[in-house]
Amino acid sequence: MLFSADVWILWIANTALQAAVVWFVSRRQLRPYFSHFQLYLALALLLTCTQMCILQLFPKQKNLYGYIFVYWSYLSTILEFLAIREVSASALARFPAIRSASSRTLFAFWGVIIAVGVAWYFYLASSSAEKFPFLVTALKYHDAASVGFTLYILLFLVFITWMPVPLHRSLMNHTFLLTCYFIAMSLSRFVVSVGKFESQQVIANYICLGVSATVVLFWILRVNSVPDESLNTPAGPLNAEEAKRLMLRLEDLNASLSRSATR
């Protein structure tokens, strides 16, 4: 057996919960708001099940497993980028100038991530000691993407908390849970890179699968149909007067950014 029984249980639970989220996005009419998130989870499910089948049924086909892993490392970052951009676009839909500034910031983060990946490839390709530069580059690129996207979504979360930005309850819950998910992914990647690979991989599996399953379970419980009638901040729901005051504040910021962009 390639994994311990408890890791298998976590993997099965995580897979089942992610499949439930993919179904619930359509069932709860959330696709207009979370279509990229749904696509990301659906492809992740397909790829991870394919990899597990290869490991169990064709253990000697390590090259096939490796190619799937490498290409998914690159494709997943595109889908993660789209899922995060989808969240910021939905949260800032009423404020186009702020939304545009947020999108430019996210593109800047992704540009740095791509530059890191390209730099790693040329460095490893020029090193005679490295036998698999393409594979190691994918690992390094995915590490950079995990850190970069986590930093961005944390900054975005700080922004919507500090302003604060009034959000529908489900959208606010989705933003918080997506932040937790990316933090868990980054932490699991960091753990793998520290110490001996075999022992650290076990810890990373617990972090990645355990936290991911918890986040997805809370998503099922806390994200309902969007939009609902309420407006919320991390401090709690808003009454009509509070929501109007915050909206005026954000409209002023949006107007300032719009004027700056036209100069």
Buried (B, 14 or more C-beta within 10 A) or exposed (E): EEBEEEBBEBBEBBBEBBBBBBEBBEEBEBBEBBBBBBBBBBBBBEBBEBBBEBBEEEEEEEEEBBEBBBEBBBBBBEBBBBBBBBBBBBBBEEBEBBBBBBBEBBEEBBEEBBEBBEBBBEBBEEEEEBEEBEBBBBBBBBBBBBBBBBEBBBEBBEBBBEBBBBBBBBBBBBBBBBBBBBBBBBBBBBBBEEEEEEEBBEBBBBBBBBBBBBBBBBBBEBBBEBEEEBBBBBEEEBEEEBBEEBBEEBBEBBEEBBEEEEE
